[in-house]
Amino acid sequence: MKKVFGRLLAILLVAAFVFPIAGCGGVKKTSIFSRPTVEKVAGQKKDWNDVTSFTCYYGPLTGIAEPDPVYDGDLVPVKEALKDFDVAIIHSNQLFGKPKAKEIVQELRDSGTYVIAYITVGEDDALRVGDGLGEGGYASYYIYEDGAPKMNVSWGSYYVDAGNPVWQAHVLEQARKIMEYDVDGFFLDTLDTVYVEPNTMGGMQDLCRRLDEAFPDAKIVANRGFTAFPYISQYLDGIMFEYFSMNYNETTKEFYLRDEKEMMQNWVAGCNLVNRARRYDYMPVFVLDYVQKDEYKYMSQICFDEAWKFDFICYTTYSRALEICPVPGVEPKTNRGELALKYMDASNIGNSGNTDLVYNGDRSEANLAYAGNKLCSVTVDSTFGGYIGAKPLNDGFYATLDNHDQDNWAVESWASVHDRKKDHWIQFAFKAEQEISKVVVYWAVDNGTIFSAREAYVQAWLDDDWKTVATFSWEGELIQQNSTVFTFDTITTDRIRVVQPANKGDATTAGVEGSTTFSDLMWVSEVEIYKNKD
């Protein structure tokens, strides 16, 4: 739908900004992520891709901005404060039944501010009977656990299956009601339910598609949802990176600046997942960071500067409920987009953490898989959001419990997407036929756990078909192992692949990250291939 034109425009922008431009002064190269900043003119909307400021405010549109201000200035009506921003993300609850809501929305739009309204797509904020076909007589669209709808305990909401027809009808009806207030688009929240229940990924993609088709002129902005981003980006006009530089301590109820290890994870995700796609389909990225109230003035500057390096647009507040509308009053002082792609490359990531990768794998000529020997290419069935793809699988490094460094999580290993119904695989295609009799698979390590598969097998391309040449499965007690060795009679082939059957991944970590298990995900650090078994 609307993304067809958007993608064509993005390609033209890439051509204009990335390719060398000849002129009297020589050759100049400019990145699409260092776009010139367009000043806001009262009464005029910027082009959507030129917006550089936003606010996220869930309080009454008839209220006062910052009733307890932390900056020097006069109290002003919130609608006047919202006019200072290119984009205002508001809560749809402040539209429904409010007599002046439509009038205020129009006033904001006339001032040149895009108005984007909240809608939840992965959680229900109340427990409803709905069609009554679920367990306990509740709606069929909830995700059930132990006979009851599963709750997000942090917010008191309930996880839903975004693909359920009853839920999709509910969301589309809510969207229709929101558009009656003449807003510019939707802010999709709770997409991270796809991480809680991976089987809902297809449904989430379908729901985003239906929203795009039903409201082709609406701007659609997603809140996080990075796992789903590769599948839904074509339906989006923007994405929010909440908690980019800051984090929240549930125990102390305080916001704090992330340390370098925590920062690295967001830098990698920002570059490798979000900005990788934006090179060809440019859209604004909004960063919503929360800071302590007594630190608001100087912490806001830090957050703005950090986000701007990645071509992200920052806004800071000091309330998780977003019921206040503080005005940061700062501008980023860093160079726009200077780090936009820096952490997309493995060598840059490794050199930016606390420790560099120390190669411990076999980089000799005997290892037919090693990238340095230039004998083969590597492909995979899928890649989990934030990882750099198949590159780590034959780079000469494998993670162990001793050398694992969380700074390098995206380059130490490859991880497939979560999918309980499909086999996952890693394929090596050789430039010429090779004699092979041994394959070694080193499994990924994370947070003190080795994610070794429950079952796996090796296949070779023989007689125009995939033939299984070696298998592995657990026997007895499930024990984590750093590597699995497959040996077999020598075969001659130009293709080898390692396959993990559907839902036969790690089965030893039921207590890791709450109740989450990883049996539907394949997680590998390195693969080595040899001619000889010894």
LUMTORZA-612613 format. One record per residue (C-alpha): x, y, z; residue number from 1. Coordinates in Angstrom, 3 decimals. Example, Ala and Ser with C-alpha at 12.3 -4.5 7.8 and 13.67 -1.06 7.14 Angstrom:
% LUMTORZA-612613
R        c1        c2        c3   nr
R    12.300    -4.500     7.800    1
R    13.670    -1.060     7.140    2
This chain:
% LUMTORZA-612613
R        c1        c2        c3   nr
R     0.000     0.000     0.000    1
R     1.501     3.378     1.041    2
R     4.918     1.794     1.547    3
R     5.320     1.101    -2.180    4
R     5.768     4.793    -2.874    5
R     7.707     5.220     0.370    6
R    10.214     2.565    -0.617    7
R    10.740     4.107    -4.041    8
R    11.282     7.475    -2.403    9
R    13.718     5.924     0.051   10
R    15.749     4.418    -2.798   11
R    15.940     7.826    -4.452   12
R    17.038     9.354    -1.154   13
R    19.738     6.725    -0.755   14
R    20.979     7.524    -4.241   15
R    20.985    11.231    -3.488   16
R    22.687    11.026    -0.107   17
R    25.007     8.040    -0.342   18
R    26.526     8.062    -3.807   19
R    29.387    10.487    -4.561   20
R    28.405    13.918    -5.833   21
R    30.880    15.567    -8.190   22
R    31.314    19.319    -8.050   23
R    33.801    22.168    -8.200   24
R    35.046    21.279    -4.734   25
R    35.736    17.645    -5.615   26
R    33.864    14.521    -4.504   27
R    31.540    14.718    -1.512   28
R    29.925    11.780     0.260   29
R    26.960    12.294     2.545   30
R    25.019     9.649     4.436   31
R    21.244     9.470     4.413   32
R    21.541     9.456     8.213   33
R    23.170    12.897     8.297   34
R    20.223    14.590     6.630   35
R    20.021    18.380     6.868   36
R    17.776    19.557     9.695   37
R    14.610    21.350     8.594   38
R    13.356    24.095    10.903   39
R     9.721    24.084    11.912   40
R     7.562    26.887    10.520   41
R     4.384    27.690    12.416   42
R     1.314    26.604    10.486   43
R     3.259    24.303     8.165   44
R     3.875    20.589     8.533   45
R     7.289    19.301     7.635   46
R     7.632    16.363     5.346   47
R     7.241    13.299     7.600   48
R    10.853    12.182     7.059   49
R    12.086    15.635     8.075   50
R    10.581    15.675    11.590   51
R    13.200    16.192    14.316   52
R    11.221    16.630    17.537   53
R     8.401    14.833    19.310   54
R     6.633    14.441    22.634   55
R     4.805    11.496    24.146   56
R     2.002    12.670    26.424   57
R    -0.912    10.620    27.744   58
R    -2.581    13.251    29.964   59
R    -5.634    15.434    29.229   60
R    -5.395    17.638    26.143   61
R    -7.071    20.406    28.156   62
R    -4.468    20.238    30.919   63
R    -1.452    22.348    31.843   64
R     2.019    21.412    30.629   65
R     4.194    20.348    33.553   66
R     2.051    21.285    36.561   67
R     5.237    20.902    38.654   68
R     7.852    22.241    36.248   69
R    11.561    21.568    36.556   70
R    12.540    24.241    34.093   71
R    12.352    28.027    34.325   72
R     9.252    29.179    32.502   73
R     5.592    29.997    32.743   74
R     2.868    27.395    32.968   75
R     1.131    27.007    29.602   76
R    -1.843    24.973    28.350   77
R    -0.663    21.567    27.216   78
R    -2.016    22.127    23.715   79
R     0.321    25.109    23.374   80
R     3.282    23.024    24.528   81
R     2.425    20.306    22.003   82
R     2.585    22.840    19.188   83
R     6.320    23.232    19.771   84
R     6.926    19.661    18.593   85
R     6.868    18.224    15.073   86
R     5.057    15.112    16.351   87
R     2.766    14.681    19.356   88
R     1.995    11.118    20.446   89
R    -1.142    11.176    22.597   90
R    -3.321     8.540    24.258   91
R    -6.574     7.687    22.513   92
R    -8.319     7.624    25.911   93
R    -7.961    11.408    25.863   94
R   -10.038    11.520    22.679   95
R   -13.018     9.296    23.388   96
R   -15.926    11.231    24.857   97
R   -13.930    14.429    25.367   98
R   -15.965    17.326    23.936   99
R   -12.998    19.497    22.886  100
R   -10.741    16.661    21.688  101
R   -11.454    16.922    17.974  102
R   -11.131    20.699    18.084  103
R    -7.755    20.508    19.831  104
R    -6.461    17.856    17.422  105
R    -7.342    20.097    14.491  106
R    -5.689    23.067    16.176  107
R    -2.504    21.059    16.650  108
R    -2.499    19.878    13.060  109
R    -3.102    23.430    11.813  110
R    -0.063    24.544    13.799  111
R     2.115    22.061    11.906  112
R     2.182    19.215    14.452  113
R     1.488    15.611    13.489  114
R    -0.926    14.006    15.981  115
R    -0.408    10.267    16.483  116
R    -2.814     8.372    18.774  117
R    -2.096     5.343    20.950  118
R    -3.578     1.920    20.247  119
R    -2.611    -1.411    21.818  120
R    -2.151    -4.379    19.476  121
R    -0.478    -7.073    21.604  122
R    -2.136    -6.654    25.005  123
R    -5.605    -5.882    26.315  124
R    -5.722    -3.265    29.069  125
R    -8.738    -4.946    30.670  126
R    -9.968    -8.503    31.151  127
R   -13.001    -8.978    28.918  128
R   -15.549   -11.669    28.212  129
R   -15.525   -10.850    24.503  130
R   -16.802   -13.860    22.579  131
R   -16.573   -15.960    25.760  132
R   -14.925   -18.853    23.931  133
R   -11.667   -18.825    25.880  134
R   -10.816   -20.694    29.064  135
R   -12.901   -19.658    32.036  136
R   -15.433   -17.967    29.755  137
R   -13.121   -15.122    28.779  138
R   -12.401   -13.917    25.244  139
R   -10.777   -16.387    22.872  140
R    -8.022   -13.974    21.917  141
R    -6.070   -14.067    25.185  142
R    -2.865   -16.044    25.583  143
R    -3.680   -18.545    28.311  144
R    -1.392   -19.927    30.999  145
R    -2.568   -22.433    33.627  146
R    -6.175   -21.971    32.540  147
R    -6.253   -18.170    32.808  148
R    -5.337   -15.186    30.607  149
R    -1.615   -14.468    30.999  150
R    -0.951   -11.102    32.632  151
R     1.808    -8.574    32.089  152
R     2.423    -8.013    35.785  153
R     4.306    -4.745    35.193  154
R     1.212    -3.032    33.821  155
R    -1.731    -5.250    34.787  156
R    -2.661    -5.884    31.147  157
R    -3.218    -9.231    29.392  158
R    -1.323   -10.742    26.467  159
R    -3.337   -11.465    23.337  160
R    -2.919   -13.388    20.103  161
R    -2.780   -10.597    17.518  162
R    -3.897   -13.035    14.809  163
R    -7.187   -13.902    16.508  164
R   -10.048   -12.669    14.258  165
R   -12.039   -11.374    17.240  166
R    -9.079    -9.334    18.471  167
R    -8.297    -8.021    14.992  168
R   -11.904    -6.877    14.589  169
R   -11.665    -5.123    17.973  170
R    -8.430    -3.308    17.037  171
R    -9.727    -2.236    13.636  172
R   -12.889    -0.876    15.234  173
R   -10.826     1.040    17.796  174
R    -8.701     2.421    14.965  175
R   -11.816     3.552    13.112  176
R   -13.071     5.378    16.212  177
R    -9.688     7.047    16.675  178
R    -9.631     8.278    13.082  179
R   -12.982     9.990    13.646  180
R   -10.979    12.583    15.601  181
R    -8.946    13.370    12.456  182
R    -5.577    12.355    13.898  183
R    -2.651    11.732    11.556  184
R    -2.051     8.127    12.532  185
R    -1.519     5.415    15.129  186
R     1.077     4.598    17.751  187
R     1.103     0.804    18.001  188
R     2.024    -0.378    21.479  189
R     2.677    -3.837    23.001  190
R     4.172    -5.453    19.900  191
R     6.672    -7.240    22.139  192
R     4.022    -9.860    22.881  193
R     5.551   -11.727    19.942  194
R     8.572   -12.344    22.154  195
R     6.394   -13.697    24.977  196
R     4.547   -15.971    22.538  197
R     6.508   -16.411    19.271  198
R     3.650   -18.239    17.554  199
R     1.740   -14.941    17.374  200
R     4.309   -13.413    14.991  201
R     2.301   -14.192    11.868  202
R    -0.836   -12.758    13.418  203
R     0.939    -9.554    14.405  204
R     2.224    -9.138    10.876  205
R    -1.268    -9.697     9.511  206
R    -2.812    -7.180    11.919  207
R    -0.294    -4.500    10.935  208
R    -0.996    -5.213     7.276  209
R    -4.737    -4.857     7.823  210
R    -4.303    -1.546     9.645  211
R    -2.169    -0.247     6.780  212
R    -4.710    -1.363     4.190  213
R    -7.712    -0.033     6.114  214
R    -6.088     3.377     6.749  215
R    -3.640     3.920     3.865  216
R    -3.097     7.629     4.624  217
R    -2.427     7.155     8.335  218
R     1.109     7.318     9.715  219
R     1.818     4.108    11.628  220
R     4.526     4.190    14.321  221
R     5.505     1.077    16.280  222
R     6.713     1.099    19.861  223
R     9.754    -1.203    19.874  224
R     8.674    -4.634    18.567  225
R    12.179    -5.247    17.191  226
R    11.581    -8.986    16.907  227
R     8.656    -8.261    14.597  228
R    10.273    -5.305    12.811  229
R    11.713    -7.263     9.851  230
R     8.225    -8.600     9.120  231
R     6.180    -5.425     9.650  232
R     8.507    -2.599     8.579  233
R     6.795    -2.419     5.191  234
R     3.606    -1.294     6.951  235
R     5.286     1.265     9.223  236
R     6.133     4.941     8.886  237
R     8.243     5.099    12.043  238
R     9.422     3.198    15.093  239
R    10.072     4.165    18.716  240
R    13.102     2.962    20.674  241
R    11.915     3.275    24.275  242
R    14.634     3.200    26.958  243
R    17.525     3.726    24.556  244
R    20.080     5.351    26.883  245
R    18.201     4.933    30.153  246
R    16.785     1.968    32.053  247
R    14.462     1.436    35.018  248
R    15.083    -0.374    38.289  249
R    11.849    -2.108    39.285  250
R    13.055    -2.455    42.884  251
R    14.204     1.095    43.596  252
R    11.703     2.650    41.172  253
R    14.460     4.817    39.722  254
R    15.708     5.566    36.217  255
R    19.423     5.177    35.559  256
R    21.884     5.694    32.711  257
R    22.866     2.395    31.102  258
R    26.473     1.292    31.418  259
R    28.516     0.529    28.305  260
R    27.545    -3.137    28.260  261
R    23.846    -2.288    28.308  262
R    24.370     0.514    25.816  263
R    26.127    -1.861    23.433  264
R    23.049    -4.034    23.100  265
R    20.957    -1.044    22.031  266
R    23.682     0.302    19.741  267
R    23.860    -3.059    17.977  268
R    20.083    -3.316    17.659  269
R    19.834     0.293    16.490  270
R    22.485    -0.123    13.795  271
R    22.083    -3.715    12.738  272
R    18.308    -4.033    12.792  273
R    16.706    -0.594    12.554  274
R    19.236     1.404    10.552  275
R    20.096    -1.525     8.309  276
R    16.491    -1.376     7.050  277
R    16.340     2.433     7.007  278
R    19.100     2.594     4.411  279
R    16.506     1.498     1.860  280
R    13.241     2.447     3.559  281
R    13.924     5.604     5.542  282
R    11.590     6.485     8.396  283
R    11.936     8.506    11.620  284
R    13.120     6.710    14.765  285
R    11.837     8.186    18.025  286
R    13.705     7.636    21.292  287
R    11.695     7.930    24.505  288
R    13.973     8.072    27.533  289
R    13.020     8.550    31.178  290
R    15.238    10.354    33.693  291
R    15.073    11.211    37.378  292
R    13.204    14.451    37.995  293
R    16.074    16.101    39.872  294
R    18.449    15.163    37.027  295
R    16.168    16.252    34.207  296
R    18.105    19.261    32.948  297
R    21.512    17.665    32.392  298
R    20.430    14.047    31.761  299
R    18.162    15.183    28.939  300
R    21.183    16.606    27.131  301
R    23.041    13.301    27.460  302
R    20.073    11.364    26.056  303
R    19.554    13.773    23.157  304
R    23.238    13.670    22.233  305
R    23.404     9.858    22.339  306
R    20.287     9.341    20.200  307
R    21.319    11.922    17.601  308
R    24.527    10.020    16.841  309
R    22.333     7.262    15.406  310
R    19.940     9.674    13.634  311
R    17.315     9.037    16.320  312
R    14.969    11.766    17.590  313
R    14.893    12.002    21.385  314
R    12.342    13.114    23.979  315
R    12.784    12.845    27.742  316
R    10.301    12.782    30.590  317
R    10.418    11.771    34.251  318
R     7.125     9.897    34.615  319
R     6.460     6.358    33.342  320
R     2.754     7.167    33.180  321
R     3.458    10.002    30.706  322
R     0.737    12.091    32.293  323
R     2.963    15.191    32.279  324
R     4.397    17.117    29.358  325
R     7.843    18.441    30.261  326
R     9.692    20.529    27.703  327
R    13.368    19.471    27.637  328
R    14.544    22.738    26.117  329
R    17.714    21.172    24.693  330
R    19.079    20.462    21.242  331
R    21.537    17.655    20.406  332
R    25.155    18.783    20.256  333
R    26.562    15.689    18.527  334
R    26.873    15.025    14.791  335
R    23.712    13.602    13.327  336
R    23.990     9.976    12.273  337
R    27.743     9.681    12.873  338
R    27.310     6.216    14.431  339
R    24.272     5.159    12.414  340
R    25.951     2.070    10.937  341
R    29.080     1.749    13.069  342
R    27.967    -1.281    15.074  343
R    26.550    -3.148    12.098  344
R    29.989    -4.581    11.334  345
R    31.448    -7.311    13.498  346
R    34.923    -5.798    13.691  347
R    33.563    -2.475    14.891  348
R    31.385    -4.112    17.527  349
R    34.208    -6.226    18.851  350
R    36.555    -3.248    19.038  351
R    34.013    -1.116    20.865  352
R    33.281    -3.352    23.823  353
R    35.376    -3.904    26.917  354
R    37.258    -6.764    25.291  355
R    38.067    -7.758    21.728  356
R    37.233   -11.191    20.418  357
R    40.151   -13.570    20.893  358
R    40.012   -16.143    18.120  359
R    40.017   -19.659    19.552  360
R    38.606   -21.674    16.650  361
R    40.449   -23.587    13.960  362
R    41.659   -21.121    11.335  363
R    43.934   -23.581     9.579  364
R    43.533   -24.869     6.022  365
R    42.132   -28.095     7.469  366
R    38.901   -26.356     8.452  367
R    37.024   -26.204     5.165  368
R    34.356   -23.944     6.654  369
R    36.646   -21.153     7.922  370
R    35.863   -17.896     6.116  371
R    39.553   -17.040     5.731  372
R    40.045   -20.062     3.452  373
R    37.457   -18.636     1.043  374
R    36.131   -22.050     0.078  375
R    32.445   -21.556     0.797  376
R    29.544   -19.228     1.548  377
R    27.154   -19.554     4.499  378
R    23.395   -19.068     4.531  379
R    20.775   -19.616     7.248  380
R    17.027   -20.136     7.325  381
R    16.385   -16.952     9.351  382
R    18.043   -14.504    11.742  383
R    16.785   -13.258    15.090  384
R    16.437    -9.479    15.398  385
R    19.660    -7.669    16.321  386
R    22.069   -10.403    15.170  387
R    24.342    -9.757    12.186  388
R    23.382   -12.882    10.265  389
R    25.528   -15.881     9.303  390
R    28.919   -14.138     9.526  391
R    29.836   -15.376    13.050  392
R    29.347   -19.017    12.045  393
R    32.771   -19.420    10.406  394
R    34.844   -16.491    11.658  395
R    37.258   -18.578    13.752  396
R    35.727   -17.776    17.141  397
R    33.355   -19.802    19.303  398
R    31.832   -18.776    22.616  399
R    32.430   -20.707    25.840  400
R    31.305   -20.185    29.418  401
R    34.725   -18.688    30.111  402
R    35.162   -16.326    27.169  403
R    31.558   -15.207    26.534  404
R    31.312   -11.404    26.615  405
R    27.853    -9.871    26.574  406
R    29.279    -6.861    24.694  407
R    29.742    -9.108    21.678  408
R    26.484   -11.052    21.778  409
R    25.553   -10.153    18.198  410
R    28.882   -11.204    16.711  411
R    29.709   -14.211    18.877  412
R    26.812   -16.242    17.545  413
R    23.927   -16.559    15.131  414
R    20.374   -17.163    16.324  415
R    17.346   -18.148    14.265  416
R    13.918   -16.649    14.787  417
R    11.531   -18.289    17.224  418
R     9.347   -20.750    15.305  419
R     7.860   -23.932    16.732  420
R     6.688   -25.280    13.411  421
R     9.762   -25.037    11.172  422
R    13.172   -26.689    11.022  423
R    16.144   -24.344    11.338  424
R    19.331   -24.831     9.347  425
R    22.818   -23.563     8.482  426
R    24.072   -24.284     4.963  427
R    27.629   -24.196     3.590  428
R    27.944   -24.014    -0.206  429
R    31.443   -24.755    -1.524  430
R    32.937   -23.331    -4.703  431
R    34.041   -26.839    -5.642  432
R    33.257   -30.332    -4.385  433
R    34.991   -31.339    -1.154  434
R    35.659   -34.639     0.593  435
R    34.048   -34.381     4.046  436
R    33.725   -36.748     6.997  437
R    33.400   -34.492    10.059  438
R    31.332   -31.487    11.183  439
R    31.689   -29.748    14.549  440
R    28.975   -27.440    15.858  441
R    29.735   -25.035    18.725  442
R    26.533   -23.906    20.418  443
R    25.868   -20.355    21.613  444
R    26.413   -19.103    25.156  445
R    24.346   -16.464    26.925  446
R    24.105   -15.443    30.581  447
R    26.025   -18.466    31.814  448
R    24.059   -20.996    29.777  449
R    25.049   -23.091    26.753  450
R    22.109   -23.369    24.376  451
R    22.919   -26.756    22.856  452
R    20.264   -28.411    20.740  453
R    18.194   -31.384    21.805  454
R    18.376   -32.937    18.344  455
R    20.328   -32.083    15.194  456
R    21.569   -33.763    12.052  457
R    23.961   -33.141     9.164  458
R    22.874   -33.409     5.559  459
R    24.877   -33.432     2.325  460
R    23.730   -32.667    -1.204  461
R    24.104   -36.028    -2.956  462
R    22.491   -37.224    -6.174  463
R    20.461   -34.014    -6.481  464
R    18.892   -34.402    -3.048  465
R    19.612   -33.757     0.636  466
R    20.786   -36.947     2.337  467
R    21.212   -37.288     6.095  468
R    24.759   -38.451     6.902  469
R    24.887   -38.048    10.715  470
R    22.436   -37.472    13.533  471
R    22.519   -36.466    17.185  472
R    19.894   -36.617    19.950  473
R    19.959   -36.502    23.727  474
R    19.958   -39.764    25.643  475
R    19.059   -39.778    29.295  476
R    19.478   -36.614    31.355  477
R    19.691   -33.414    29.331  478
R    23.126   -31.863    29.820  479
R    24.479   -28.713    28.191  480
R    27.438   -29.285    25.904  481
R    29.648   -26.675    24.283  482
R    30.006   -28.600    21.010  483
R    28.540   -31.525    19.129  484
R    30.763   -33.582    16.811  485
R    29.256   -35.361    13.799  486
R    31.387   -38.003    12.049  487
R    30.492   -40.158     9.059  488
R    31.971   -42.032     6.143  489
R    33.701   -39.711     3.697  490
R    31.388   -38.149     1.148  491
R    32.061   -35.856    -1.814  492
R    29.719   -32.876    -2.078  493
R    29.538   -29.159    -2.728  494
R    26.907   -28.486    -0.049  495
R    26.601   -29.352     3.640  496
R    23.980   -28.225     6.117  497
R    23.281   -28.599     9.835  498
R    19.594   -28.962    10.632  499
R    17.766   -28.607    13.937  500
R    14.277   -30.171    13.740  501
R    11.282   -28.052    14.700  502
R    11.040   -27.426    18.433  503
R    14.145   -29.553    19.145  504
R    16.470   -26.772    20.304  505
R    17.690   -26.147    23.822  506
R    15.654   -27.931    26.482  507
R    17.782   -27.389    29.589  508
R    16.933   -23.815    30.577  509
R    13.323   -23.778    31.727  510
R    14.340   -21.476    34.581  511
R    16.227   -18.978    32.435  512
R    14.495   -15.630    31.907  513
R    11.435   -16.619    33.884  514
R     9.501   -19.444    32.262  515
R    10.829   -18.823    28.758  516
R    12.325   -21.807    26.948  517
R    14.320   -21.756    23.750  518
R    13.414   -25.054    22.146  519
R    12.055   -23.327    19.040  520
R    15.251   -21.339    18.424  521
R    18.555   -22.549    16.960  522
R    21.553   -20.799    18.539  523
R    25.058   -21.512    17.191  524
R    28.441   -19.824    17.653  525
R    30.673   -21.627    15.132  526
R    30.739   -24.532    12.659  527
R    33.868   -26.354    11.518  528
R    34.032   -28.841     8.619  529
R    36.821   -31.348     7.950  530
R    37.928   -33.910     5.412  531
R    39.309   -36.279     8.058  532
R    37.521   -37.581    11.139  533
R    40.588   -37.270    13.361  534
